[in-house]
Every structure is written in C-alpha cells, then in structure tokens.
Amino acid sequence: MSITKDHILIEIVKDNPLLASVVDRFGISFSNWTLSIEQACEIEKVDVSLLIEMLKAFSENNYFPAEGLKQLPIESLIEYLIKTHIYYINSRLPHIEQFIDLLIAQYGNLDLQLYLLKDYFQEYKRDMLEHIRSEERTLFPYILKLIRASELENKTSSQIFNLLEKNAITQFINEHHHVEDELAEIRRRLNNYSEANNHKVQTATLFFELRMFELDLFTHSKVEDEILIPRAKEIESNLKSELLSKAKLN
C-alpha cells in the first residue's frame, strides 16, 4: 500500500484495525483523523516519517519497510517502541483480559477450563511486562548512551570502556525470547477449546483479538530485531574499534 503524507488518516485506517491502533498509539486524537497525515502530525507534534513507515509496516502482509526504517533516527525508533509498550499495557492487554473475564462470567460455572485459560494469559502478561521492563530499564538507555558516546569528539578510553563493559545488547539477545510465540500458544489452546464447546461466537471474538495482537507483536519484534539491534551493534562495534585504537597508541 502506497502511503504518503497527503493521505487522509481516516481513509487509510477505516478498513484495517491494526492501522487504527498504530495511529492511536501515536496519540493522535480522533478529531484529527479527518486531516492528512502531515497536517495531523504537525498538530500533534508527531514525527511524520516515523508514522508513515509504521503505517506501511502494518498495511500489508509479509511487507516490512526495512529501508525506510533504517533511515530514521534510532531515537525515533525507540520512541515508537515505548509508545507501543504503553499501548500494550494500557489498551491491548486489558482488552484481551476483559474478553476472558466475560467468558468466565457467562460460562465459568459450566467450564473450569476457562479459568486455566485465564491463568495461562496471566502468566503470559507477567512475562510480557518483564520483557518491557528489561527493554526500558536496560536496553534502550544503553543504546541512547552509545549514540551520545559516538557523538562525543573528545571521549576518553575509560569513558568508552565503562560504557561497553555493560554489554547490554549481547545480554539482551541472550535473554531475549519472542513473546509472540507464547501468544500463538494461547491462541492454539483457545482454538482447541472453542472446537470442543458451544459458545463459539464469544471465543471467536477473543480469537480475533489475540490474532490482531499477535500480528502487532510480530512487527514490533521485527523493528527491534532487524532494525534497532543491528544498528545499535554497529555503533557498539565502532566504539570498540575506537577503544582498541586508543589502546594501541598508549
């Protein structure tokens, strides 16, 4: 889908709930959805290039605007990822949890498996929140420090060494697990559950919400794994090379 700054927001998102969720997480008020992307972004102080690239990422299956995202500042990518975390915590996760609670309220006295589904989702939610905390407390600040260090003209060897000693990117990669895989497992369990029970309409709605979240997480992970981490590792590698060069001169 070709998306430009002149496209009207409401025309782009009206048939795609994922695109609507992207606009929503950027904090663009609904009253401005009748404006062009450029006009809405100017009013809401949103990076128009970042919003366009993320709309492209969610607009088509199997399409990921890697080249466009590589041209954006790393700070903008981190800003988007944090906005998405906030959206997950305040909107997507509570929304799914509400659907599960509604199923329990209606059918819990007849079907104890619904409580197992809720327990499994609660465990997933805890893992998801821990994943988010790890990124926002450790990974993102480390990457921002890498950027600042790379821009310093007169940095000392000790400054570089003390920063690289944290080795946060390698640690993150080693501990990183894809939370979308766990969500797919919840969806699989729900599918098996739905086939064995009569209340298919309600479970179909929950299934759809889980699928939308799964697609969202897939793109979120690609931004991290294919754009943010490689670019951060490149900065880290350049600083290591600079540290070695300084060591040879001493």
N, C-alpha and C positions, 0 to 999 in steps of 0.2 A: 504494500500500500504506500503510495507516494504522499507524504505528509509535509507540508510547508508551513511557514509562519503565517501565511494568509488564510489558511483553512479555518473555518468556524469550528470552535470546540464542540458544540452540541451536535454538529453534523458528523463529526468523527467518532464520538463516543456513543451515539444513540443506540447502535445495534451491537455493542460489544461491552459487556460489564467489566471486563479486565481493563479496557481503556478508560472507562469511567473511574475505576479505582486508582489508576495512575494519576489522573487529574486531581482526584480527591486528596491523595496523599501529598500533593504539592501545595495544598491549602488554598486552591483557587475556589472562591465562593461560587455557588451555583448561579447567582445572578450575573456572573461574568462569563458563563459558558456560551452565551449568545454572541460573544465577541470573537475576533480572530485570535489565534494563538499568540501572536505578537502583542496585540492590544491587552489581552488578559494578563500575560506575563509582565508587561510594563506596569500595569496597575498593581499586581500582587507582588512585584519585586522577585520574580522567578526567572531563573536562567532559561531563556527561550530555547537555546541549542540543546540543553540537557533534557528539557521536557519533550522536544521533538524526537530526539534519539530514543527516549524511553517509550514514547508512543509507538514508534516504529518497531521496537523490540517486542511489544505486546500485540501488534496489529496483525501479524501473520504467523502461522505455524511454521516451525523449522527455519525461521529467519531471525538473525541476530545481527544488529548493526555494529559489528566489531570495529570497523574502520572509523565510523563516526564517533564512537565512544572513546577510541584511542586518542582522538584529537582534543577531547575535553580535559580541563584541569583535573588532576586527581582529587583536589579539594571538592570539586563539584560532584564527583562520583561518590565520595564519602558522605557528602551532604544528602545525596539521593538515598543511599543505603540507610542512613539514620532515619530519614523521613519514612522509609518503608518499614523499618523496625517499629516506629511509633504507630504506623497504620496497622501493622500486625497485632501489636499489643492492645491498642485501643478499639480496634474495629473487627478485624478478621477473626482472631481467636475467640473473643467474646461472642461473636455472631454464631460461630460453629457450636460453641458450648451451649448457647441458648437453644439451638435446634435439638441437641442431645437431651437437654433438660425437658423440653416439651414432649419428646418421645417418652421419657421416663414418667412424666406427669400423666400421660394418657394411657400408657401400656405397661408401666413398670410393675404393677401388681400382678400382671399376667406373664411377664417375660423378664426373668432375672438377668438374662444376657445383656440387656440394655445397661445395667449397672457395670458390667465388665467392660463394655464399650466406653462408658464414661471414665472408668479408672484408667483405661489404656490411653484415652485422649489427655487426661490429666498428667499422666507420665510424660507423654509427648510434649505437652505445654511446658512442663518444667525443663525438659531438655532444650526446648526452643528458647526459653528465656535465658538459660545459662549460656547458650550459644551467642545470643545477642549481647549479654553482659561481657563475655570474653572479647568480642569484637570491639565494643565501645570503650571498654576499660583498658585494653592492652593493644590490640592490633591497630585500630585507627589512630590513636595518639602516637604510636610508634612510627607509623607511615608519615604522619604530619611532621614529626621531628626529623625524619630522614629528608623530607623535602626542604625544611628550613636549614638543615646542616649542609645540604648540597648547594644551597644558595649563598652560604657564608663564604666570603673571599679569604679571610684570614683565620680559618679554624685551625686549632691545634690538633696534634696527634692524639692527645689524651681525650679531647672532646669527641673525636671520631670513635676512638676505642671504647669509651664509656657508653656511647650510644649503641654501637654494633654488638657490644657484649650481651645486650638483652636478647638478641637473636629472635625477636618476636615473630618474624614471618615463618621461619623454619618450625618454631614451636607450634604456631597456629596450624600449619599444614599437617604436622604430625598428629595433632589432636583433632583436626577438622573431620567432622562426619556430616554427611548430607542429610539434613532434616527432612528433605522432600522424600527420601526413601522410606523413612518412618511413616510419613503421611500416606504414602502409597499403601503401606501395610494396613493402616487404619481403614482406608478405602476398600481394600480387599476383604477385610473382615466384615465391613458393613455390607458389601455386596453379597457375601455368603449368608449373612444374617437376613438380608432382605428377601433372598430367594426362598428362605425357609419360613417366612412369616407373611401375614395377610396385609399388614399396614404398609403397603408398598409406596403409596403416594408420599407419605411423610419421609420415609427413608430415601426415596428418590431425590427429594429436595435437599436433604443433608448430603447425599452422594454428590449432587451438583456443586454444593458449596465446597466440599472437600476437593473436588476436581479443579475448581477455579483457584483455590489456594495452592494446590499442587503445581499448577501451571505458573502461578505467580512466583513461587519459590524457585522453580526451575530457572526462570530468567534472572531472579535475584542472585542465585548461585553462579550463573554464567558471568554476571557483571563482576563478581568477586574473583572467581577462579580464572577467567580468561582475560580480564582487563586489569582490575586493580592489583592483584597479587603479582602478575608478571612485571607490571610497570614499577611497582614498589621494589621488587627484587632487583630490577635493573639499576635503580638508584642505589640500593644497598651494595650491589656489586661494584659500582663506580666508586663508592666511598671506601670500600675495602681495598680497591686498587690504589686509591689515593693514599690510604694509610700505609700500604706496603712501600709505595714510592718514597714517602716521608721517612720510613724506617731505614731504607737503603742509603738515604742521604746522611743519616746520623752515624 
